[in-house]
Amino acid sequence: MGDGGHTKQLVLYGTRTGRLGLIDLKPKQGDIRWEISTKSTGAITAITCYPFTNSEHPDILIGKDDGILEVYAVDSEDNCTFVGSYNCDESITGIGCGRITSEEEDEIIVCTYTGWLFALAPSKGAAAEITPQAANVNVKVQQLRNEIEELETKLNEERTRYGEMTKKGGNQSAYIPSFQIHDSFEFSPQHNAYSLTIELVLPIDFIIVQVIKVAAN
C-alpha cells in the first residue's frame, strides 16, 4: 500500500466529504477497488502510508481539515480497518512518519495550517517517571513559555501604540499586512447542519456574522 501495488496502478484518494478510497488506474479505464466512510465528514487533506502498527503491510494515515488524524490497518487484500485517531483541533496540511525524536519508536509528524509542527507516538499507558532528559525538556518548555509571554507583551504594546496613532490621524500611516484566510462552509449530513470553519495564522479576536433574509416569492 502506498507504492502503487504490484501493477504500480493503485492510487489512494480522499474526498472533501471524508471518504477514503483505492482506485486502480488501468490504461483505458479506472476501477474503484473500494471506498469507505471515515470517522468524520471533514475533507481529507493529507494521506501517507507507513508500517506504524508494525504489521506486515503499511498502514494508511490520513489528515483532515477538521483537525482529525486517523490510522487504518491494511490486510493482504488491501482492505483497511480503523485503528485509532487523534484530534489536534487545527486543519492538517501534511503528515509523515519516521523515527525523529527517538531511535526506538516510530512517530507521526503532523503539520497544521497555522504552522504547528508536532510529533505523535504510541501511548505507553501508565505515566512514566521523569528522567533527567525529561527534566531538561520541561526546562526548555518553560523557557519557551517565558519567551511567548514576552512576545505577547510586546504585541499588546504595539497594538496600543497603533490604536493611539490611528486616533490622532494626521499624515501618519501604518502598514497592515494581509494574511490568507482558510474558510469553508459545508453541509454536514452527520449533524444535519452547515459547518462554518475559519482559520488564520493569527489569533482571531472576534467574528461578525451577517444574515440576509431573502423574501419568498
NUDREN-224782 format. One record per residue (C-alpha): residue number from 1; residue in one letter; z, x, y. Coordinates in Angstrom, 1 decimal. Each point is the difference from the previous one (the first is absolute). Example, Ala and Ser with C-alpha at 12.3 -4.5 7.8 and 13.67 -1.06 7.14 Angstrom:
<rec><num>1</num><residu>A</residu><c3>7.8</c3><c1>12.3</c1><c2>-4.5</c2></rec>
<rec><num>2</num><residu>S</residu><c3>-0.7</c3><c1>1.4</c1><c2>3.4</c2></rec>
This chain:
<rec><num>1</num><residu>M</residu><c3>0.0</c3><c1>0.0</c1><c2>0.0</c2></rec>
<rec><num>2</num><residu>G</residu><c3>-0.9</c3><c1>1.3</c1><c2>3.4</c2></rec>
<rec><num>3</num><residu>D</residu><c3>-2.8</c3><c1>2.3</c1><c2>-1.2</c2></rec>
<rec><num>4</num><residu>G</residu><c3>-2.7</c3><c1>-2.5</c1><c2>-0.7</c2></rec>
<rec><num>5</num><residu>G</residu><c3>0.6</c3><c1>-0.2</c1><c2>-3.7</c2></rec>
<rec><num>6</num><residu>H</residu><c3>-2.2</c3><c1>1.5</c1><c2>-2.7</c2></rec>
<rec><num>7</num><residu>T</residu><c3>-3.1</c3><c1>-1.5</c1><c2>1.7</c2></rec>
<rec><num>8</num><residu>K</residu><c3>1.2</c3><c1>1.1</c1><c2>3.5</c2></rec>
<rec><num>9</num><residu>Q</residu><c3>-0.9</c3><c1>-3.5</c1><c2>1.2</c2></rec>
<rec><num>10</num><residu>L</residu><c3>3.4</c3><c1>-1.7</c1><c2>0.1</c2></rec>
<rec><num>11</num><residu>V</residu><c3>1.4</c3><c1>-0.6</c1><c2>3.5</c2></rec>
<rec><num>12</num><residu>L</residu><c3>3.3</c3><c1>-1.5</c1><c2>1.0</c2></rec>
<rec><num>13</num><residu>Y</residu><c3>0.0</c3><c1>-2.2</c1><c2>3.0</c2></rec>
<rec><num>14</num><residu>G</residu><c3>2.5</c3><c1>-2.1</c1><c2>2.1</c2></rec>
<rec><num>15</num><residu>T</residu><c3>-0.6</c3><c1>-3.1</c1><c2>2.1</c2></rec>
<rec><num>16</num><residu>R</residu><c3>1.3</c3><c1>-1.3</c1><c2>3.3</c2></rec>
<rec><num>17</num><residu>T</residu><c3>1.9</c3><c1>-2.7</c1><c2>-2.0</c2></rec>
<rec><num>18</num><residu>G</residu><c3>1.9</c3><c1>2.5</c1><c2>-2.1</c2></rec>
<rec><num>19</num><residu>R</residu><c3>-2.1</c3><c1>-0.2</c1><c2>-3.2</c2></rec>
<rec><num>20</num><residu>L</residu><c3>-0.6</c3><c1>3.2</c1><c2>-2.1</c2></rec>
<rec><num>21</num><residu>G</residu><c3>-3.0</c3><c1>0.4</c1><c2>-2.2</c2></rec>
<rec><num>22</num><residu>L</residu><c3>-2.2</c3><c1>2.3</c1><c2>-2.0</c2></rec>
<rec><num>23</num><residu>I</residu><c3>-3.8</c3><c1>-0.1</c1><c2>0.2</c2></rec>
<rec><num>24</num><residu>D</residu><c3>-2.6</c3><c1>1.6</c1><c2>-2.2</c2></rec>
<rec><num>25</num><residu>L</residu><c3>-2.8</c3><c1>1.2</c1><c2>2.3</c2></rec>
<rec><num>26</num><residu>K</residu><c3>-3.0</c3><c1>0.0</c1><c2>-2.3</c2></rec>
<rec><num>27</num><residu>P</residu><c3>-3.4</c3><c1>1.2</c1><c2>1.3</c2></rec>
<rec><num>28</num><residu>K</residu><c3>-1.4</c3><c1>-3.5</c1><c2>0.2</c2></rec>
<rec><num>29</num><residu>Q</residu><c3>2.9</c3><c1>-2.4</c1><c2>0.3</c2></rec>
<rec><num>30</num><residu>G</residu><c3>3.8</c3><c1>0.5</c1><c2>0.3</c2></rec>
<rec><num>31</num><residu>D</residu><c3>2.5</c3><c1>-1.9</c1><c2>-2.2</c2></rec>
<rec><num>32</num><residu>I</residu><c3>3.6</c3><c1>-0.7</c1><c2>0.9</c2></rec>
<rec><num>33</num><residu>R</residu><c3>2.1</c3><c1>1.1</c1><c2>-2.9</c2></rec>
<rec><num>34</num><residu>W</residu><c3>3.2</c3><c1>-1.7</c1><c2>1.3</c2></rec>
<rec><num>35</num><residu>E</residu><c3>1.6</c3><c1>-1.2</c1><c2>3.2</c2></rec>
<rec><num>36</num><residu>I</residu><c3>3.6</c3><c1>-0.9</c1><c2>0.4</c2></rec>
<rec><num>37</num><residu>S</residu><c3>2.4</c3><c1>-1.3</c1><c2>2.6</c2></rec>
<rec><num>38</num><residu>T</residu><c3>2.6</c3><c1>2.5</c1><c2>1.2</c2></rec>
<rec><num>39</num><residu>K</residu><c3>3.6</c3><c1>-0.8</c1><c2>1.1</c2></rec>
<rec><num>40</num><residu>S</residu><c3>-1.0</c3><c1>-0.9</c1><c2>3.6</c2></rec>
<rec><num>41</num><residu>T</residu><c3>-3.0</c3><c1>-1.2</c1><c2>1.9</c2></rec>
<rec><num>42</num><residu>G</residu><c3>-0.1</c3><c1>3.0</c1><c2>2.4</c2></rec>
<rec><num>43</num><residu>A</residu><c3>-3.3</c3><c1>1.8</c1><c2>0.3</c2></rec>
<rec><num>44</num><residu>I</residu><c3>-0.2</c3><c1>3.1</c1><c2>-2.3</c2></rec>
<rec><num>45</num><residu>T</residu><c3>-0.6</c3><c1>3.0</c1><c2>2.3</c2></rec>
<rec><num>46</num><residu>A</residu><c3>0.5</c3><c1>2.9</c1><c2>-2.4</c2></rec>
<rec><num>47</num><residu>I</residu><c3>-0.6</c3><c1>0.7</c1><c2>-3.7</c2></rec>
<rec><num>48</num><residu>T</residu><c3>0.7</c3><c1>3.1</c1><c2>-2.1</c2></rec>
<rec><num>49</num><residu>C</residu><c3>0.5</c3><c1>0.8</c1><c2>-3.7</c2></rec>
<rec><num>50</num><residu>Y</residu><c3>2.6</c3><c1>2.4</c1><c2>-1.3</c2></rec>
<rec><num>51</num><residu>P</residu><c3>2.1</c3><c1>0.2</c1><c2>-3.3</c2></rec>
<rec><num>52</num><residu>F</residu><c3>3.2</c3><c1>-0.9</c1><c2>1.9</c2></rec>
<rec><num>53</num><residu>T</residu><c3>1.7</c3><c1>-1.6</c1><c2>-2.9</c2></rec>
<rec><num>54</num><residu>N</residu><c3>-0.9</c3><c1>2.8</c1><c2>-2.4</c2></rec>
<rec><num>55</num><residu>S</residu><c3>-2.2</c3><c1>-2.2</c1><c2>-2.1</c2></rec>
<rec><num>56</num><residu>E</residu><c3>-3.1</c3><c1>1.0</c1><c2>-1.8</c2></rec>
<rec><num>57</num><residu>H</residu><c3>-2.2</c3><c1>-1.5</c1><c2>2.7</c2></rec>
<rec><num>58</num><residu>P</residu><c3>0.2</c3><c1>0.3</c1><c2>3.8</c2></rec>
<rec><num>59</num><residu>D</residu><c3>1.8</c3><c1>-2.8</c1><c2>1.8</c2></rec>
<rec><num>60</num><residu>I</residu><c3>-1.5</c3><c1>-2.0</c1><c2>2.9</c2></rec>
<rec><num>61</num><residu>L</residu><c3>1.9</c3><c1>0.2</c1><c2>3.3</c2></rec>
<rec><num>62</num><residu>I</residu><c3>-1.0</c3><c1>-2.3</c1><c2>2.8</c2></rec>
<rec><num>63</num><residu>G</residu><c3>1.2</c3><c1>-0.2</c1><c2>3.6</c2></rec>
<rec><num>64</num><residu>K</residu><c3>-0.3</c3><c1>-3.2</c1><c2>2.2</c2></rec>
<rec><num>65</num><residu>D</residu><c3>-0.1</c3><c1>-0.9</c1><c2>3.6</c2></rec>
<rec><num>66</num><residu>D</residu><c3>3.2</c3><c1>-2.0</c1><c2>-0.4</c2></rec>
<rec><num>67</num><residu>G</residu><c3>1.9</c3><c1>3.2</c1><c2>-0.9</c2></rec>
<rec><num>68</num><residu>I</residu><c3>0.2</c3><c1>-0.5</c1><c2>-3.7</c2></rec>
<rec><num>69</num><residu>L</residu><c3>-0.7</c3><c1>2.8</c1><c2>-2.5</c2></rec>
<rec><num>70</num><residu>E</residu><c3>-0.6</c3><c1>-1.1</c1><c2>-3.6</c2></rec>
<rec><num>71</num><residu>V</residu><c3>-0.4</c3><c1>2.0</c1><c2>-3.2</c2></rec>
<rec><num>72</num><residu>Y</residu><c3>-1.9</c3><c1>-1.2</c1><c2>-3.1</c2></rec>
<rec><num>73</num><residu>A</residu><c3>-0.1</c3><c1>1.6</c1><c2>-3.4</c2></rec>
<rec><num>74</num><residu>V</residu><c3>-3.4</c3><c1>0.1</c1><c2>-1.8</c2></rec>
<rec><num>75</num><residu>D</residu><c3>-0.6</c3><c1>-0.2</c1><c2>-3.8</c2></rec>
<rec><num>76</num><residu>S</residu><c3>-2.9</c3><c1>1.4</c1><c2>-2.1</c2></rec>
<rec><num>77</num><residu>E</residu><c3>-2.1</c3><c1>-3.1</c1><c2>0.8</c2></rec>
<rec><num>78</num><residu>D</residu><c3>0.3</c3><c1>0.5</c1><c2>3.7</c2></rec>
<rec><num>79</num><residu>N</residu><c3>2.3</c3><c1>-3.0</c1><c2>0.4</c2></rec>
<rec><num>80</num><residu>C</residu><c3>2.9</c3><c1>0.3</c1><c2>2.4</c2></rec>
<rec><num>81</num><residu>T</residu><c3>3.6</c3><c1>-1.1</c1><c2>0.0</c2></rec>
<rec><num>82</num><residu>F</residu><c3>2.3</c3><c1>-0.2</c1><c2>3.0</c2></rec>
<rec><num>83</num><residu>V</residu><c3>2.7</c3><c1>2.7</c1><c2>0.0</c2></rec>
<rec><num>84</num><residu>G</residu><c3>1.8</c3><c1>-0.2</c1><c2>3.3</c2></rec>
<rec><num>85</num><residu>S</residu><c3>-0.3</c3><c1>-0.2</c1><c2>3.8</c2></rec>
<rec><num>86</num><residu>Y</residu><c3>1.5</c3><c1>1.3</c1><c2>3.3</c2></rec>
<rec><num>87</num><residu>N</residu><c3>-0.1</c3><c1>-1.6</c1><c2>3.4</c2></rec>
<rec><num>88</num><residu>C</residu><c3>-0.1</c3><c1>2.4</c1><c2>3.0</c2></rec>
<rec><num>89</num><residu>D</residu><c3>-0.5</c3><c1>-2.9</c1><c2>2.6</c2></rec>
<rec><num>90</num><residu>E</residu><c3>-3.0</c3><c1>1.8</c1><c2>1.6</c2></rec>
<rec><num>91</num><residu>S</residu><c3>-3.7</c3><c1>-0.1</c1><c2>-0.7</c2></rec>
<rec><num>92</num><residu>I</residu><c3>-1.0</c3><c1>2.6</c1><c2>-2.5</c2></rec>
<rec><num>93</num><residu>T</residu><c3>-3.1</c3><c1>2.1</c1><c2>0.8</c2></rec>
<rec><num>94</num><residu>G</residu><c3>0.2</c3><c1>2.6</c1><c2>-2.8</c2></rec>
<rec><num>95</num><residu>I</residu><c3>1.7</c3><c1>1.0</c1><c2>-3.2</c2></rec>
<rec><num>96</num><residu>G</residu><c3>0.0</c3><c1>3.0</c1><c2>-2.2</c2></rec>
<rec><num>97</num><residu>C</residu><c3>2.0</c3><c1>1.5</c1><c2>-2.9</c2></rec>
<rec><num>98</num><residu>G</residu><c3>1.2</c3><c1>3.4</c1><c2>-1.1</c2></rec>
<rec><num>99</num><residu>R</residu><c3>3.0</c3><c1>2.3</c1><c2>0.0</c2></rec>
<rec><num>100</num><residu>I</residu><c3>0.6</c3><c1>0.6</c1><c2>3.7</c2></rec>
<rec><num>101</num><residu>T</residu><c3>3.7</c3><c1>0.4</c1><c2>0.7</c2></rec>
<rec><num>102</num><residu>S</residu><c3>1.1</c3><c1>0.7</c1><c2>-3.6</c2></rec>
<rec><num>103</num><residu>E</residu><c3>-1.5</c3><c1>2.0</c1><c2>-2.8</c2></rec>
<rec><num>104</num><residu>E</residu><c3>1.5</c3><c1>-2.2</c1><c2>-2.7</c2></rec>
<rec><num>105</num><residu>E</residu><c3>-1.0</c3><c1>-3.5</c1><c2>0.8</c2></rec>
<rec><num>106</num><residu>D</residu><c3>-3.1</c3><c1>-1.8</c1><c2>1.3</c2></rec>
<rec><num>107</num><residu>E</residu><c3>0.1</c3><c1>-1.8</c1><c2>3.3</c2></rec>
<rec><num>108</num><residu>I</residu><c3>-2.0</c3><c1>-2.6</c1><c2>1.9</c2></rec>
<rec><num>109</num><residu>I</residu><c3>-1.0</c3><c1>1.1</c1><c2>3.5</c2></rec>
<rec><num>110</num><residu>V</residu><c3>-0.5</c3><c1>-2.9</c1><c2>2.4</c2></rec>
<rec><num>111</num><residu>C</residu><c3>-1.6</c3><c1>-0.1</c1><c2>3.5</c2></rec>
<rec><num>112</num><residu>T</residu><c3>0.4</c3><c1>-3.0</c1><c2>2.2</c2></rec>
<rec><num>113</num><residu>Y</residu><c3>-2.0</c3><c1>-1.3</c1><c2>3.0</c2></rec>
<rec><num>114</num><residu>T</residu><c3>2.6</c3><c1>1.1</c1><c2>2.5</c2></rec>
<rec><num>115</num><residu>G</residu><c3>0.0</c3><c1>3.6</c1><c2>-1.3</c2></rec>
<rec><num>116</num><residu>W</residu><c3>2.9</c3><c1>0.1</c1><c2>-2.4</c2></rec>
<rec><num>117</num><residu>L</residu><c3>-0.4</c3><c1>2.3</c1><c2>-3.0</c2></rec>
<rec><num>118</num><residu>F</residu><c3>2.5</c3><c1>-0.1</c1><c2>-2.8</c2></rec>
<rec><num>119</num><residu>A</residu><c3>0.5</c3><c1>0.6</c1><c2>-3.7</c2></rec>
<rec><num>120</num><residu>L</residu><c3>1.2</c3><c1>-2.4</c1><c2>-2.7</c2></rec>
<rec><num>121</num><residu>A</residu><c3>1.5</c3><c1>1.2</c1><c2>-3.3</c2></rec>
<rec><num>122</num><residu>P</residu><c3>1.1</c3><c1>-1.9</c1><c2>-3.2</c2></rec>
<rec><num>123</num><residu>S</residu><c3>3.5</c3><c1>-1.4</c1><c2>0.4</c2></rec>
<rec><num>124</num><residu>K</residu><c3>2.8</c3><c1>2.0</c1><c2>-1.7</c2></rec>
<rec><num>125</num><residu>G</residu><c3>2.2</c3><c1>-3.0</c1><c2>-0.5</c2></rec>
<rec><num>126</num><residu>A</residu><c3>3.5</c3><c1>1.3</c1><c2>0.8</c2></rec>
<rec><num>127</num><residu>A</residu><c3>0.6</c3><c1>1.8</c1><c2>3.2</c2></rec>
<rec><num>128</num><residu>A</residu><c3>-0.1</c3><c1>3.8</c1><c2>-0.3</c2></rec>
<rec><num>129</num><residu>E</residu><c3>2.7</c3><c1>2.3</c1><c2>1.4</c2></rec>
<rec><num>130</num><residu>I</residu><c3>-0.8</c3><c1>1.7</c1><c2>3.3</c2></rec>
<rec><num>131</num><residu>T</residu><c3>-1.1</c3><c1>3.6</c1><c2>-0.7</c2></rec>
<rec><num>132</num><residu>P</residu><c3>-0.3</c3><c1>2.8</c1><c2>2.5</c2></rec>
<rec><num>133</num><residu>Q</residu><c3>-3.7</c3><c1>-0.7</c1><c2>0.4</c2></rec>
<rec><num>134</num><residu>A</residu><c3>0.7</c3><c1>-3.7</c1><c2>0.7</c2></rec>
<rec><num>135</num><residu>A</residu><c3>2.6</c3><c1>1.0</c1><c2>2.5</c2></rec>
<rec><num>136</num><residu>N</residu><c3>-2.6</c3><c1>2.1</c1><c2>1.8</c2></rec>
<rec><num>137</num><residu>V</residu><c3>-2.3</c3><c1>-3.0</c1><c2>0.0</c2></rec>
<rec><num>138</num><residu>N</residu><c3>2.7</c3><c1>-2.1</c1><c2>1.6</c2></rec>
<rec><num>139</num><residu>V</residu><c3>0.5</c3><c1>2.6</c1><c2>2.7</c2></rec>
<rec><num>140</num><residu>K</residu><c3>-3.8</c3><c1>0.0</c1><c2>0.8</c2></rec>
<rec><num>141</num><residu>V</residu><c3>0.0</c3><c1>-3.8</c1><c2>0.1</c2></rec>
<rec><num>142</num><residu>Q</residu><c3>2.9</c3><c1>0.0</c1><c2>2.5</c2></rec>
<rec><num>143</num><residu>Q</residu><c3>-1.9</c3><c1>2.5</c1><c2>2.1</c2></rec>
<rec><num>144</num><residu>L</residu><c3>-3.1</c3><c1>-2.2</c1><c2>0.0</c2></rec>
<rec><num>145</num><residu>R</residu><c3>2.1</c3><c1>-3.0</c1><c2>1.0</c2></rec>
<rec><num>146</num><residu>N</residu><c3>1.4</c3><c1>2.0</c1><c2>2.9</c2></rec>
<rec><num>147</num><residu>E</residu><c3>-3.5</c3><c1>1.0</c1><c2>1.1</c2></rec>
<rec><num>148</num><residu>I</residu><c3>-1.1</c3><c1>-3.7</c1><c2>-0.2</c2></rec>
<rec><num>149</num><residu>E</residu><c3>2.9</c3><c1>-1.1</c1><c2>2.1</c2></rec>
<rec><num>150</num><residu>E</residu><c3>-0.9</c3><c1>2.6</c1><c2>2.6</c2></rec>
<rec><num>151</num><residu>L</residu><c3>-3.7</c3><c1>-1.1</c1><c2>0.0</c2></rec>
<rec><num>152</num><residu>E</residu><c3>1.1</c3><c1>-3.7</c1><c2>0.4</c2></rec>
<rec><num>153</num><residu>T</residu><c3>2.2</c3><c1>1.0</c1><c2>2.9</c2></rec>
<rec><num>154</num><residu>K</residu><c3>-3.0</c3><c1>1.8</c1><c2>1.7</c2></rec>
<rec><num>155</num><residu>L</residu><c3>-2.2</c3><c1>-3.0</c1><c2>-0.8</c2></rec>
<rec><num>156</num><residu>N</residu><c3>2.4</c3><c1>-2.4</c1><c2>1.7</c2></rec>
<rec><num>157</num><residu>E</residu><c3>0.2</c3><c1>2.2</c1><c2>3.0</c2></rec>
<rec><num>158</num><residu>E</residu><c3>-3.8</c3><c1>0.1</c1><c2>0.3</c2></rec>
<rec><num>159</num><residu>R</residu><c3>-0.2</c3><c1>-3.7</c1><c2>-0.4</c2></rec>
<rec><num>160</num><residu>T</residu><c3>2.5</c3><c1>-0.5</c1><c2>2.9</c2></rec>
<rec><num>161</num><residu>R</residu><c3>-1.9</c3><c1>2.5</c1><c2>2.1</c2></rec>
<rec><num>162</num><residu>Y</residu><c3>-3.3</c3><c1>-1.7</c1><c2>-0.6</c2></rec>
<rec><num>163</num><residu>G</residu><c3>1.6</c3><c1>-3.4</c1><c2>0.8</c2></rec>
<rec><num>164</num><residu>E</residu><c3>1.3</c3><c1>1.3</c1><c2>3.3</c2></rec>
<rec><num>165</num><residu>M</residu><c3>-3.3</c3><c1>1.6</c1><c2>0.9</c2></rec>
<rec><num>166</num><residu>T</residu><c3>-2.0</c3><c1>-3.2</c1><c2>-0.7</c2></rec>
<rec><num>167</num><residu>K</residu><c3>2.4</c3><c1>-2.1</c1><c2>2.1</c2></rec>
<rec><num>168</num><residu>K</residu><c3>-0.4</c3><c1>2.4</c1><c2>3.0</c2></rec>
<rec><num>169</num><residu>G</residu><c3>-3.8</c3><c1>-0.4</c1><c2>-0.1</c2></rec>
<rec><num>170</num><residu>G</residu><c3>-1.9</c3><c1>2.2</c1><c2>2.4</c2></rec>
<rec><num>171</num><residu>N</residu><c3>-2.6</c3><c1>2.5</c1><c2>-1.1</c2></rec>
<rec><num>172</num><residu>Q</residu><c3>1.9</c3><c1>1.2</c1><c2>-3.0</c2></rec>
<rec><num>173</num><residu>S</residu><c3>-1.6</c3><c1>-0.7</c1><c2>-3.4</c2></rec>
<rec><num>174</num><residu>A</residu><c3>0.9</c3><c1>0.6</c1><c2>-3.6</c2></rec>
<rec><num>175</num><residu>Y</residu><c3>-2.1</c3><c1>0.5</c1><c2>-3.1</c2></rec>
<rec><num>176</num><residu>I</residu><c3>0.6</c3><c1>-2.7</c1><c2>-2.6</c2></rec>
<rec><num>177</num><residu>P</residu><c3>-1.4</c3><c1>1.1</c1><c2>-3.4</c2></rec>
<rec><num>178</num><residu>S</residu><c3>-1.6</c3><c1>-2.5</c1><c2>-2.3</c2></rec>
<rec><num>179</num><residu>F</residu><c3>1.0</c3><c1>-0.3</c1><c2>-3.6</c2></rec>
<rec><num>180</num><residu>Q</residu><c3>-1.9</c3><c1>-1.5</c1><c2>-2.9</c2></rec>
<rec><num>181</num><residu>I</residu><c3>1.5</c3><c1>-3.3</c1><c2>-1.3</c2></rec>
<rec><num>182</num><residu>H</residu><c3>-0.2</c3><c1>-0.9</c1><c2>-3.6</c2></rec>
<rec><num>183</num><residu>D</residu><c3>0.2</c3><c1>-3.8</c1><c2>-0.2</c2></rec>
<rec><num>184</num><residu>S</residu><c3>-0.9</c3><c1>-2.7</c1><c2>-2.5</c2></rec>
<rec><num>185</num><residu>F</residu><c3>0.2</c3><c1>-3.7</c1><c2>-0.3</c2></rec>
<rec><num>186</num><residu>E</residu><c3>-0.4</c3><c1>-1.1</c1><c2>-3.6</c2></rec>
<rec><num>187</num><residu>F</residu><c3>0.7</c3><c1>-3.2</c1><c2>-1.9</c2></rec>
<rec><num>188</num><residu>S</residu><c3>2.5</c3><c1>0.6</c1><c2>-2.9</c2></rec>
<rec><num>189</num><residu>P</residu><c3>-0.6</c3><c1>-2.5</c1><c2>-2.9</c2></rec>
<rec><num>190</num><residu>Q</residu><c3>3.3</c3><c1>1.2</c1><c2>-1.5</c2></rec>
<rec><num>191</num><residu>H</residu><c3>2.0</c3><c1>-1.3</c1><c2>3.0</c2></rec>
<rec><num>192</num><residu>N</residu><c3>-2.5</c3><c1>-2.6</c1><c2>1.2</c2></rec>
<rec><num>193</num><residu>A</residu><c3>0.1</c3><c1>1.4</c1><c2>3.5</c2></rec>
<rec><num>194</num><residu>Y</residu><c3>-1.7</c3><c1>2.5</c1><c2>2.3</c2></rec>
<rec><num>195</num><residu>S</residu><c3>1.4</c3><c1>3.5</c1><c2>0.4</c2></rec>
<rec><num>196</num><residu>L</residu><c3>-0.3</c3><c1>1.9</c1><c2>3.3</c2></rec>
<rec><num>197</num><residu>T</residu><c3>0.4</c3><c1>3.7</c1><c2>-0.3</c2></rec>
<rec><num>198</num><residu>I</residu><c3>0.1</c3><c1>2.4</c1><c2>3.0</c2></rec>
<rec><num>199</num><residu>E</residu><c3>0.6</c3><c1>3.7</c1><c2>-0.4</c2></rec>
<rec><num>200</num><residu>L</residu><c3>0.1</c3><c1>2.7</c1><c2>2.7</c2></rec>
<rec><num>201</num><residu>V</residu><c3>0.9</c3><c1>3.7</c1><c2>-0.1</c2></rec>
<rec><num>202</num><residu>L</residu><c3>2.6</c3><c1>-0.7</c1><c2>2.7</c2></rec>
<rec><num>203</num><residu>P</residu><c3>3.0</c3><c1>-2.4</c1><c2>-0.3</c2></rec>
<rec><num>204</num><residu>I</residu><c3>-0.9</c3><c1>-3.6</c1><c2>1.1</c2></rec>
<rec><num>205</num><residu>D</residu><c3>2.5</c3><c1>-1.4</c1><c2>2.5</c2></rec>
<rec><num>206</num><residu>F</residu><c3>-1.3</c3><c1>-3.6</c1><c2>0.0</c2></rec>
<rec><num>207</num><residu>I</residu><c3>-3.0</c3><c1>-2.1</c1><c2>-0.9</c2></rec>
<rec><num>208</num><residu>I</residu><c3>-1.3</c3><c1>-3.0</c1><c2>1.9</c2></rec>
<rec><num>209</num><residu>V</residu><c3>-1.8</c3><c1>-2.7</c1><c2>-2.0</c2></rec>
<rec><num>210</num><residu>Q</residu><c3>-2.0</c3><c1>-2.6</c1><c2>1.8</c2></rec>
<rec><num>211</num><residu>V</residu><c3>-1.0</c3><c1>-3.2</c1><c2>-1.9</c2></rec>
<rec><num>212</num><residu>I</residu><c3>-3.0</c3><c1>-1.9</c1><c2>1.3</c2></rec>
<rec><num>213</num><residu>K</residu><c3>-0.2</c3><c1>-3.6</c1><c2>-1.0</c2></rec>
<rec><num>214</num><residu>V</residu><c3>-3.5</c3><c1>-1.3</c1><c2>-0.8</c2></rec>
<rec><num>215</num><residu>A</residu><c3>-0.5</c3><c1>-3.7</c1><c2>0.8</c2></rec>
<rec><num>216</num><residu>A</residu><c3>-1.4</c3><c1>-2.0</c1><c2>-2.9</c2></rec>
<rec><num>217</num><residu>N</residu><c3>-3.4</c3><c1>-1.6</c1><c2>0.5</c2></rec>
